[in-house]
Amino acid sequence: MKKNVNIAVVGLGQIGNYLLNELNIKKKDIEIKTGKKIKIVAISAKNPQKKRKFKINKKIFFKNPVDIIKKKNIDILFECIGNSDGISKKIVELSLKNKIHVITPNKALISKHGDYLSKVAEKNKVNLEFEASVAGGIPILRTIKEGLATNKITKVYGILNGTCNYILSEMETSKNTFSNVLKKAQHLGYAEPGNPKLDLNGYDAFAKVRILSSLSFNKKISNKKCLMEGIENIDYKDIEIASQLNFRIKLLGITEIINNKLFERVHPCLVNKETYIGNVNGVMNAVIVHGKPIGESIFQGEGAGPEATSSALMSDFLSILRGNIKYPFGIPNTKRKTAYTYNIRNYSNSLYLRFEVKDKPGVLSQITHQLAKKKISVERLIQIPNHKNKTASIVIITHKANEYNSQKCIKSLRANKNILKNPVLIRLL
Amino acid sequence: MKKNVNIAVVGLGQIGNYLLNELNIKKKDIEIKTGKKIKIVAISAKNPQKKRKFKINKKIFFKNPVDIIKKKNIDILFECIGNSDGISKKIVELSLKNKIHVITPNKALISKHGDYLSKVAEKNKVNLEFEASVAGGIPILRTIKEGLATNKITKVYGILNGTCNYILSEMETSKNTFSNVLKKAQHLGYAEPGNPKLDLNGYDAFAKVRILSSLSFNKKISNKKCLMEGIENIDYKDIEIASQLNFRIKLLGITEIINNKLFERVHPCLVNKETYIGNVNGVMNAVIVHGKPIGESIFQGEGAGPEATSSALMSDFLSILRGNIKYPFGIPNTKRKTAYTYNIRNYSNSLYLRFEVKDKPGVLSQITHQLAKKKISVERLIQIPNHKNKTASIVIITHKANEYNSQKCIKSLRANKNILKNPVLIRLL
């Protein structure tokens, strides 16, 4: 790469704006570390007038980012818009085709179009870097691609959504409801004020799981959804009961290879309070990697926010400036195999079940009978009476139970008129 | 780098031998990931006949590693002998001067001669890589140099010696003495059977601290010893009392910049049982990095053993094969500044003190008087009587106390005839 490097930043929301400031204040440091002189020659956003934390230079502002590619000589472009399609995809594709390196924190884009875009990047011999798309404060993609390069990775799991982890932690400590804590999270800027759905329903974590899978197992990005559940239905009552049983509830993203098949999932999990993962609280992200020969390695850091995201974008940036031309997914696209999807019906797991029932004879027997019929064996059972309205909570921890049978069992119990609410099912880690 | 790459492995102890096997079984995987065909063309060790886990190919064996450089056309050499000087230094220097990339897990060599050797590497435009010298299962050097490249790092600390962490953990759980647990550690292969001194006295961890400092703060390697204490004098009694006070004892390596000065230290620490670091037990290593903008990031993995070390050596290897020519310390040698050493006399810290005293009037007053004279303020005090031999243990947790004053105080109390043993001083984190 030549000594003078021209930069464009497209998208000036919280992340793009923070990044722009970092690029400006760290120019000298970057020159020392890489020998390159960087110059920001173009920026673009929907609204140039929007109030931003750091002032922008309007002389280099472009209303339409496509014009930047046409009119300016760009070496590296940062895409910080964040859509899975539309202008995000268009500008990334166009840049790569014009032999411009692209850096993006856009997990929606990469998890959907990463295979195609990486092909374009490879063909044009430029980099497509997306470290910031998963767990910003932890350079986990670089770690998998490079730091653990020759390990045979078998499983990667962790807390991949800081918003959800904050909400679950805060519900526990403040003994508050989901909706109240969500409001607090929005007020603090941890959750989107408008539509936090993509965080809460597991979609955001699932996009990250897909990126982690493809890097860890050298597979193409899967487009199948094995299992995705969010935290919208987590009741404080379950957090409280779980706590009494020495568990915490965490939203985990898990990807592993079982019998040569890829099993990707995001769902709330009961994790033991004494484990490492049970003690990662607040907005933190944590990723646990199982591999050979390394065994188990743990990585923890801030997951979101412009600071952590910017740190990851800058690491990608320096990697390109240092001249490291790399395959976006660590190996050539032609060597990445299509993943066969594991059939979740075959999966077995211990479960936490809660039934709100009428407090009358025979109800417990109806539940245990149904469980027995589906070969679900009870490890622990607690019945908590609620004398005031003549109901009771029946909480069951099962031994390993087959997923297909469990779903069937819950479905049939849902029809039981003595069971007053939708039964709660949370898997154990 | 050309397509066919010739490799030499010098030193075939546990690590070198394991690595050799990994190189052999992962040839194909390496070719897929990097496009390079590797060939091991030379190996060397003191004793070709030694019983090894994996068989070696005697046809490529050299008694004197220097002959390899003379007779073979080597591209990359692994130095796995492990001395800080002697043949280790000689072969590394000679290789670099002959434009051969060098990869080594040798922390003793790098912490002593790293500055000089990195200059030689830079001059000859080859890599000197040493990821495996610190916390093998965690790619922490790569993370600092690349993953967190533009962060301003202010402090790095952690558990850097798996042997010591195993011994301290095992003393707590088995309620056993240091010497008994050391024997067990040696039996299990966690501690050197012959001379485990360099692990136990903090030297090994200190070498790692020096490497971490130079990378984190872009400084030359320091040759000053701010503070180095090992675990040889940790008594089970202190582990037991600490536990009652909700602490654990951990050997920590800590490096930070205080008022623009470098403060490096290795010593046992009392850490709260509820903290992350207080729960890293057994042979695990953990590194905590404080930086801006990332905040706090945590990295944990196996610290020693041929598996973790080999994983790190292989990551260095792939980095070279992928053509990443880099400065060994992340920035050019000419830009690395000499570190000014922090004067430990100015440091303030809370302390755990234990005095074994004659159980007679006035002794407690003598101790507290001496503490007051040195402006050491008591936060907690427990006196535990031992009626059988008319002695008592006085345990004190102090508020922050100046290091110089504390040492003076301990010295003067040592002369007190009512104090029966050398007072115990352990710093709090």
Boltz contact constraints between the chains, C-beta under 6 A:
constraints:
  - contact:
      token1: [A, 26]
      token2: [B, 150]
      max_distance: 6.0
  - contact:
      token1: [A, 32]
      token2: [B, 331]
      max_distance: 6.0
  - contact:
      token1: [A, 32]
      token2: [B, 335]
      max_distance: 6.0
  - contact:
      token1: [A, 33]
      token2: [B, 331]
      max_distance: 6.0
  - contact:
      token1: [A, 137]
      token2: [B, 294]
      max_distance: 6.0
  - contact:
      token1: [A, 137]
      token2: [B, 297]
      max_distance: 6.0
  - contact:
      token1: [A, 138]
      token2: [B, 297]
      max_distance: 6.0
  - contact:
      token1: [A, 139]
      token2: [B, 143]
      max_distance: 6.0
  - contact:
      token1: [A, 139]
      token2: [B, 147]
      max_distance: 6.0
  - contact:
      token1: [A, 142]
      token2: [B, 147]
      max_distance: 6.0
  - contact:
      token1: [A, 143]
      token2: [B, 139]
      max_distance: 6.0
  - contact:
      token1: [A, 146]
      token2: [B, 315]
      max_distance: 6.0
  - contact:
      token1: [A, 147]
      token2: [B, 139]
      max_distance: 6.0
  - contact:
      token1: [A, 147]
      token2: [B, 142]
      max_distance: 6.0
  - contact:
      token1: [A, 147]
      token2: [B, 315]
      max_distance: 6.0
  - contact:
      token1: [A, 149]
      token2: [B, 315]
      max_distance: 6.0
  - contact:
      token1: [A, 149]
      token2: [B, 318]
      max_distance: 6.0
  - contact:
      token1: [A, 150]
      token2: [B, 26]
      max_distance: 6.0
  - contact:
      token1: [A, 150]
      token2: [B, 314]
      max_distance: 6.0
  - contact:
      token1: [A, 151]
      token2: [B, 311]
      max_distance: 6.0
  - contact:
      token1: [A, 293]
      token2: [B, 307]
      max_distance: 6.0
  - contact:
      token1: [A, 293]
      token2: [B, 310]
      max_distance: 6.0
  - contact:
      token1: [A, 293]
      token2: [B, 311]
      max_distance: 6.0
  - contact:
      token1: [A, 294]
      token2: [B, 137]
      max_distance: 6.0
  - contact:
      token1: [A, 294]
      token2: [B, 308]
      max_distance: 6.0
  - contact:
      token1: [A, 294]
      token2: [B, 311]
      max_distance: 6.0
  - contact:
      token1: [A, 295]
      token2: [B, 302]
      max_distance: 6.0
  - contact:
      token1: [A, 297]
      token2: [B, 137]
      max_distance: 6.0
  - contact:
      token1: [A, 297]
      token2: [B, 138]
      max_distance: 6.0
  - contact:
      token1: [A, 297]
      token2: [B, 301]
      max_distance: 6.0
  - contact:
      token1: [A, 298]
      token2: [B, 300]
      max_distance: 6.0
  - contact:
      token1: [A, 299]
      token2: [B, 299]
      max_distance: 6.0
  - contact:
      token1: [A, 300]
      token2: [B, 298]
      max_distance: 6.0
  - contact:
      token1: [A, 301]
      token2: [B, 297]
      max_distance: 6.0
  - contact:
      token1: [A, 302]
      token2: [B, 295]
      max_distance: 6.0
  - contact:
      token1: [A, 307]
      token2: [B, 293]
      max_distance: 6.0
  - contact:
      token1: [A, 308]
      token2: [B, 294]
      max_distance: 6.0
  - contact:
      token1: [A, 311]
      token2: [B, 151]
      max_distance: 6.0
  - contact:
      token1: [A, 311]
      token2: [B, 293]
      max_distance: 6.0
  - contact:
      token1: [A, 311]
      token2: [B, 294]
      max_distance: 6.0
  - contact:
      token1: [A, 314]
      token2: [B, 150]
      max_distance: 6.0
  - contact:
      token1: [A, 315]
      token2: [B, 146]
      max_distance: 6.0
  - contact:
      token1: [A, 315]
      token2: [B, 147]
      max_distance: 6.0
  - contact:
      token1: [A, 315]
      token2: [B, 149]
      max_distance: 6.0
  - contact:
      token1: [A, 318]
      token2: [B, 149]
      max_distance: 6.0
  - contact:
      token1: [A, 324]
      token2: [B, 324]
      max_distance: 6.0
  - contact:
      token1: [A, 331]
      token2: [B, 32]
      max_distance: 6.0
  - contact:
      token1: [A, 331]
      token2: [B, 33]
      max_distance: 6.0
  - contact:
      token1: [A, 335]
      token2: [B, 32]
      max_distance: 6.0
